[in-house]
Amino acid sequence: MKKLLSMFVILMGITQANAQAANTAILTWGAPTAYADGTPVTVPLTYNLYQGLQGATKIKVVTAITGLTTTVSTGLLSKSTYCWQVSASDATMEGALSNEACKTFPASAPAAPTALTVR
């Protein structure tokens, strides 16, 4: 078995488009091109997403991602910082974790009151 080389970097969409839900992170990364022994990767890879606190151990939250991007929006709370790492897997093993990418979600103010009237 060959060990996957984790020579990919996770990047994160920090800006939110108007159509994008609040507290959403768009994660993108590059695929590793070789195993740790230098052998080129010639098989399809899938990716696993890990989430947790900055500098702490992450929990695997999504498995078998087939592309190089994913959107996370479930359970992300305002006034919280979330961090992610990704790993690549071939049919037999999972590679090392990528670098860590983090995003802080600001506090959300309540919407403005409506239907103000004067008598």
C-alpha positions as CSV (number, residue, x, y, z in Angstrom):
1,M,0.0,0.0,0.0
2,K,1.2,3.5,-0.8
3,K,0.7,6.4,1.5
4,L,-1.0,9.4,-0.1
5,L,1.0,12.6,-0.1
6,S,-1.0,15.4,1.4
7,M,0.4,18.1,-0.8
8,F,-2.8,20.1,-1.2
9,V,-4.0,23.2,0.4
10,I,-7.5,23.9,1.6
11,L,-8.8,27.4,0.7
12,M,-12.0,28.8,2.0
13,G,-14.5,31.3,0.5
14,I,-14.6,34.0,3.1
15,T,-17.0,36.3,1.4
16,Q,-20.7,35.6,1.2
17,A,-22.7,36.3,-1.9
18,N,-26.2,37.7,-1.4
19,A,-27.8,34.5,-2.4
20,Q,-25.7,32.5,-0.1
21,A,-27.2,31.5,3.3
22,A,-25.8,33.1,6.4
23,N,-23.1,31.2,8.3
24,T,-21.9,29.3,5.2
25,A,-18.4,28.3,4.3
26,I,-17.3,27.2,0.8
27,L,-14.2,25.1,1.0
28,T,-12.0,24.4,-2.0
29,W,-8.7,22.5,-2.3
30,G,-6.3,21.1,-4.8
31,A,-5.8,17.3,-5.4
32,P,-2.6,15.6,-4.5
33,T,-0.7,14.4,-7.5
34,A,1.6,11.8,-5.9
35,Y,1.9,9.4,-3.1
36,A,4.4,9.9,-0.3
37,D,6.9,7.7,-2.2
38,G,6.7,9.9,-5.3
39,T,4.5,7.5,-7.4
40,P,2.0,9.5,-9.4
41,V,-1.7,9.2,-8.3
42,T,-3.5,7.5,-11.2
43,V,-6.7,6.4,-9.5
44,P,-9.8,8.5,-8.6
45,L,-9.6,10.1,-5.2
46,T,-12.4,11.1,-2.8
47,Y,-12.1,13.5,0.1
48,N,-13.0,13.6,3.7
49,L,-13.9,16.8,5.6
50,Y,-12.9,17.3,9.2
51,Q,-14.3,20.1,11.4
52,G,-13.4,21.5,14.8
53,L,-11.8,24.2,16.8
54,Q,-8.6,26.0,15.8
55,G,-5.5,24.0,16.7
56,A,-7.6,21.1,18.1
57,T,-8.3,17.6,16.8
58,K,-11.0,17.7,14.2
59,I,-14.0,15.3,13.8
60,K,-14.8,13.7,10.4
61,V,-18.1,15.3,9.3
62,V,-18.3,14.4,5.6
63,T,-16.9,11.5,3.7
64,A,-16.5,10.5,0.1
65,I,-16.6,14.0,-1.4
66,T,-15.9,13.5,-5.2
67,G,-15.0,17.1,-6.2
68,L,-12.6,19.7,-5.0
69,T,-15.1,21.9,-3.3
70,T,-17.9,21.6,-0.7
71,T,-20.3,23.9,1.1
72,V,-20.8,23.7,4.8
73,S,-23.8,25.5,6.3
74,T,-25.5,23.1,8.8
75,G,-25.0,23.9,12.4
76,L,-22.6,26.8,12.0
77,L,-23.5,29.3,14.8
78,S,-23.0,33.1,14.8
79,K,-20.2,34.4,17.1
80,S,-18.3,31.1,16.5
81,T,-15.1,30.2,14.7
82,Y,-15.0,26.9,12.8
83,C,-11.9,25.2,11.3
84,W,-11.7,22.5,8.7
85,Q,-9.1,20.1,7.3
86,V,-9.5,17.7,4.3
87,S,-7.9,14.4,3.5
88,A,-7.7,12.4,0.3
89,S,-8.6,8.7,0.0
90,D,-8.0,6.2,-2.7
91,A,-9.8,2.8,-2.7
92,T,-7.5,1.4,0.0
93,M,-6.4,4.2,2.4
94,E,-6.7,7.7,3.6
95,G,-3.9,10.2,3.4
96,A,-2.8,12.8,5.9
97,L,-4.8,15.9,6.7
98,S,-4.3,19.2,4.9
99,N,-3.6,22.5,6.4
100,E,-6.2,24.0,8.6
101,A,-8.6,26.8,7.3
102,C,-10.8,28.7,9.7
103,K,-13.7,31.2,9.5
104,T,-15.4,33.3,12.2
105,F,-19.0,34.0,11.8
106,P,-20.0,37.4,13.2
107,A,-22.9,38.0,15.5
108,S,-26.2,38.5,13.7
109,A,-28.3,41.5,14.7
110,P,-32.1,41.1,14.7
111,A,-34.0,42.4,11.7
112,A,-35.6,45.8,12.0
113,P,-39.1,46.1,13.4
114,T,-41.8,46.6,10.9
115,A,-45.2,48.3,10.7
116,L,-44.3,51.3,12.9
117,T,-47.3,53.7,13.0
118,V,-48.1,57.0,14.7
119,R,-51.6,58.0,15.9
